[in-house]
Amino acid sequence: NDGSDYLSDEYVKEILSDIRQLVSPLDFDIFVLRVMEELSWIEIEERLNLASNTALRKRYQRMRKVLRDYFFDIDNSMLEDYGLS
């Protein structure tokens, strides 16, 4: 592997900045905690002091659709490949 498929830190920051502008601040926090920090729904609920992880999951699913439509299909293996996990 020559590293050509690896995203540079600058590009990753750019992507995260774009994501932050596409979704609400709460949705962005949910994204970071779930995908990048790999917290459970209960941990996220506690961290963000939210009442329901069902609503949390619905927000997350809506946000993933926005991101898929705009960027790429986000999954944990791809995030690991690019050093985002």
C-alpha positions in Angstrom: 0.0 0.0 0.0 1.6 3.3 -1.1 -0.8 5.4 0.9 -2.5 6.9 -2.2 -5.9 5.9 -0.9 -5.3 7.5 2.5 -7.0 10.9 3.1 -4.7 13.6 4.3 -5.4 15.3 7.7 -6.3 18.5 5.9 -8.8 16.8 3.7 -10.4 15.0 6.7 -10.7 18.3 8.5 -12.3 19.8 5.3 -14.8 16.9 5.2 -15.7 17.3 8.9 -16.2 21.0 8.4 -18.5 20.3 5.5 -20.4 17.7 7.5 -20.7 20.2 10.4 -22.4 22.7 8.0 -24.8 20.1 6.6 -26.3 19.0 9.9 -27.4 20.5 13.1 -24.8 20.8 15.9 -26.5 18.1 17.9 -26.5 15.8 14.9 -22.9 16.4 14.4 -22.1 15.6 18.0 -24.1 12.4 17.6 -22.1 11.5 14.5 -18.8 12.1 16.2 -19.7 10.1 19.3 -21.2 7.2 17.4 -18.9 6.8 14.4 -15.6 8.3 15.5 -15.6 7.5 19.2 -17.7 4.4 18.7 -19.9 5.0 21.8 -23.0 3.0 22.4 -26.5 4.6 22.1 -26.8 4.6 25.9 -23.4 6.2 26.3 -24.3 8.9 23.8 -27.7 9.5 25.5 -25.9 9.9 28.8 -23.1 12.1 27.4 -25.5 14.4 25.7 -28.1 14.3 28.5 -30.9 13.2 26.1 -34.1 11.5 27.2 -34.5 8.9 24.5 -32.1 6.9 22.5 -34.9 6.0 20.0 -35.1 9.7 19.0 -31.3 9.7 18.9 -31.2 6.8 16.5 -33.8 8.4 14.2 -31.7 11.6 14.1 -28.6 9.6 13.3 -30.3 7.7 10.5 -31.6 11.0 9.0 -28.1 12.5 9.2 -26.5 9.4 7.6 -28.9 9.8 4.6 -27.9 13.5 4.2 -24.2 12.5 4.4 -24.6 9.6 2.0 -26.4 11.8 -0.5 -23.8 14.5 -0.3 -20.5 12.6 0.3 -20.2 8.9 0.3 -21.6 5.8 1.9 -20.3 6.0 5.5 -19.5 2.8 7.2 -17.1 1.9 10.0 -14.7 -0.1 7.8 -14.2 2.9 5.5 -13.8 5.3 8.3 -11.1 2.9 9.8 -9.4 2.7 6.4 -9.0 6.5 6.3 -8.0 6.8 9.9 -11.3 8.5 11.0 -12.2 6.0 13.7 
